[in-house]
């Protein structure tokens, strides 16, 4: 990928998770689930504690979709990252 993340942003790939209730019912993947799992593809130079390939949970309210070389990615701010795994 030739794109670069700008300053304090992260270019991510979403990781699909299966969310289940206590009784075992699968919930659909939608905006109702606020915190999503992602993987860092490119990390801006001002982002600390995160490197390419790291997985993390982030607040999906601030994500922006982009396409680079025909592939879909999302861009988030480093402040939206909640937990690095």
N, C-alpha and C positions, 0 to 999 in steps of 0.2 A: 504494500500500500504506500503510495507516494505522499498522501496527505499528512499534515503536521497538526498536532493539537496546539491551540493558541494559549499561551501563558498559563492560566489556571483552569483549563478545561481538559476533559478526558474524552477521547473517542472510544466508544464501547460497542461490544457485541452483547446482545441480551442472551441470557441462558434460560431456556424454558424450564420452569419448575411445575411439578404437579402439586397443587395445594389441595389438601383434604381436610374435612371436618373431623371432629373426634369420633364420629360414627362411621367414617370411611367414605363419605360422599366427596367426589371430586368437584372442585370449584373451577369455573371457567377462568381463563387468563384474561383479565380485563382491568380497566382503570380503578375498579373498586379495591384492588389490592395495591396499596400505596408504595410499599417497599419491594423492589424487584432485585433479582440477582443478575449481575453483569460481569463481563470480563474486559479488562483494559486492553485496547488495541494500540492506542497511542496516548501518551501522557504528556501534558504541557510542561514546560520547564519550571514553572513555579509550583507544581503539585508535589507535596512532600509525602513520603511514606508509601507511595504507590509506584509500581513499575509495570511495564507491559507484561501481560499474561496473568496478573493478579485478579482474583475473583473477589467481589464485594457486593454488599447490599447498598442500594441507593434510592433516594426519593425520586420517583418517576414523574413528579409534577413539573419538573423543569427540563425534561429531556426534549431535544430537537432531533428530528429524523433528517439524515442526509444520505446521498448515494455517491459512492466513489467507485469508479470503474465498474459500474453496474451492480455493486453490492450495497445492501442497506446497512447503515450504521446509525448510531445515535450519539449525540454530543451532550455532555452534562458538565456542570460546574463542579469543581472539587468540593465545594461546600455541601453538595447534595449527597456525597458519599457518607454513609452512616457507619458501616462496619466492613473492615477488610478481613477476609478470611485467610 
